[in-house]
Amino acid sequence: MKKAHFSMLRTYRAADLLTLGNGAAGTGAIFAVIGYIEAPERWRVYLAIGLLPLALALDIADGKIARWRKTHSLFGAELDSLADIVSFGVAPAVLAYGLGMRGVLDVPILLYFVACGISRLARYNITAAEIAAAGDKVKYFEGTPIPSSLLLVVALALCFHWNRIGDDLPLGVVRIGALKWHPLSLLYFLSGSAMISKTLRIPKL
């Protein structure tokens, strides 16, 4: 039996297009922060901050539409995770970097945060597949869902609004010779650790 040709355009469903919109919003936020670093105009950061709740709205909508139209697919699940890591993993980390968390310990913490987000999504995909194979439904998340990173975005949005960025970030800056570290970056460490927690279980609504 000849294997059917995989047509990318024919594979897309309505929910998948919303998922792509999620990823596009996250990517747009990253571009806006990069633009701010090159040309520090405040509207660029506000644009980045505004695009991330839009990404969340699209992320919620794609799930609702997939359930409504009963069009769940392995392709859609993988697409959702890839979009989520851009919008809720990489984009919040880039925002923190753009607003001043560029010290010797800040960057490894931000990298750790992104790595935790990737790991958390990979674990969820495997767990969900195993539960689905058993004929059950996913009843809870192991670790906090990656969109919870928007709480970090809200915190940074307030810092930016109050002009508390760079070395004026809350908790200040620790200097070790020529090296700097912003203790506020520990929020990203805690968020990443909560995402990969095995014991923390969040009910799935």
N, C-alpha and C positions, 0 to 999 in steps of 0.2 A: 504494500500500500504506500503510495507516494505521500510524503509529508507535506502538509499544507504550507504554503509560503506565508511567512510572517510579514504582514503589511502594517507598518507603524501607524499610518493614517487611519486605516480601517480598524485598528485595535482601540483607538481612543474612543472613550465614551464621555458623556456629559460630565460625570464626576471627575474623570481624568483631566479634563480641560480646566476645571476649577483647581485641581491639584497643581497643575502647571502654573496657574495664576498665583498660587501660594508661593511656589519657588521663584517666580518672576518678581513678586513683591519683595521677597527676601533679598534677591540679587540686586534689585533697585536700591534697597536700603544700604547695601554694601557699597554700591557705586556712589551713593550720596555722601557717605562718610569719607570715602576716598577723596571725593571732590572737596569736602570740607577741610581735609588735611592740606590740600593744595591751595585752596582759596577759602579761608575761614569766614564764610558767610553763614549766619545763623539759620537761614531758611533751609540750608542743606541738612543740618542735623534734625530740624523739625520734620523735614520730609522723610528722613530715615526712620525717625521714631513713629511717624504716622503710618508708614508702610507696613510695619510689623503687626499692629492690630488687624490691618487689612488681611495680612497673610493668615492670621488666626481665624478670621471670619471665613475665609475661603477654605481653610482646613476643616472647619466644622461643617461647612456647607457641603463639601464633597462627600463626607461620610453620610450625611443625611440623605443626599440624593442617591448615593449608591444603595442605601438601605431601602429607600422608597421605590426605586426602580429595580431592586434586586439584581444589581449588576456588579456584585463583588467579584474580584478577580485577583490572581496572583500578581499580574502586571500592575494593577491599580494599587495594591498593597505596597509593592516595591517602590512605585512612583511616589506614593505618599511619604514614605520614609526618607527618600532622597530629597524631596522638597522640604520636609521638616528640618533636616539637618542644616540646610542652607538658611532657612528663615529663623529657626529657633536655636541653632547651634552656632553657626559661623557668624551670622549677622549681629547677634548680641555681643559676641567677642570682638568683632571689628569695631562696634560702637564704643566699647570700653577702651579699646586701643586708641581710637580717634579722639576720645575725650581725655586722654592723658595717661592711661595705664600702660606705659611703655617701659617700665623699669626692669631691672635685672630679674626680679621674681614675678613681676606682673605677667610677662609674656609666657613663661612656663605654666603659670596658673591658668591663663586663658587657653593655652593649648590643651591642658588637662581637661578643662571644661568641655571643649569641643570633642575630645576623644571620648569622654564619658557620654556625651550625647550620641555619638556614633554607636558606641557599645550598647547603650540603653535601647536604641531602636533595633539593632541587630538581635538583641535578646528577646525583645517583644515580638519581632517577626517569627522567630523560631518557636517561642512559647505559644503564640496565637495559632500557628500552623499545627502544632501538636494537639492543642485543645480542640481545634476545628476537626482534625482527623478523628478525634474521639467522639465527635458529634455534640460537643458542648459549646458554650459561649464563653468568651473572655469576661470574667466577672470582676477582675481587679488588675491594676497595674503593679508590677514589681518595681518599686522606685517611683519617683515623681515623673509624670509625663514631661516630655521635653518642652511643650509649650509653656510650662511653668516658668521658663526663663524670661518670659515677658515681665515678670515681677522685677527682674534685674533692669530691664529696659525702663520700667516706670521709675525706678530709683534713680537711674542715670538721667532720665528726662527731667526730674525734679532738680538734680544737681546742675544740669545745664541751664534750666530756667533761672536758677538762683546764682548763676555764674560761679558755681563751685566745681570747676574742672581743672585739669592739669594738677599742679602742686597744691591747689586749693580744694581738691576733693575732700570730702569728709574723712576724718581720721588722719588727714595730712599725708606727709611723706617721710619715709625713713631713709636716711642717707648713710651709706657705708663707703666712705671715701668718695669716689666719683660715681658710685653706683646708687640707684634710687629704687625704692619699692613703695607702692601705695597700698597700705593695709586694707583699703576698701575692696581690693581684688579678692580678698578672702571670701567675699560673698559668692564669687564665681566658683571658688574651690568647694564651698559648702553645697552650692546648687548642683555641681557636677557629681559630688559624692552622693547626694540624695537621689540622683537619677539612677545610679548604678547599685543602690542599696538592694540587698536581697531580702532584708527583713521588713522594710517599709512597704506596706501594701496600701494602695489607693483604690477605693471602689470605682469601677468603671460605670459611668452613668449611661 
